[in-house]
């Protein structure tokens, strides 16, 4: 088993806070490439996650969770 990031909690938090990914891109200057990485469940810099937490006034577990996947799973 291997742990991979899931940004599903961020989707829920965005809805709760009445925000969108476009708001993140515009207000935090997050690049489209970073948002694409998040959509694919890829790693992004911790500093970006912290900025998102500050912006949404939430804890990190409201933005990202680690989920188990098969070790031989290729993305």
ABEGO torsion letter per residue (X at the ends): XBBBBBAAAAAAAAAAAGBBAAAAAAAAGBBAAAAAAAAAGBBBBAAAAAAAAAAAGBBAAAABBBBBBBAABBX
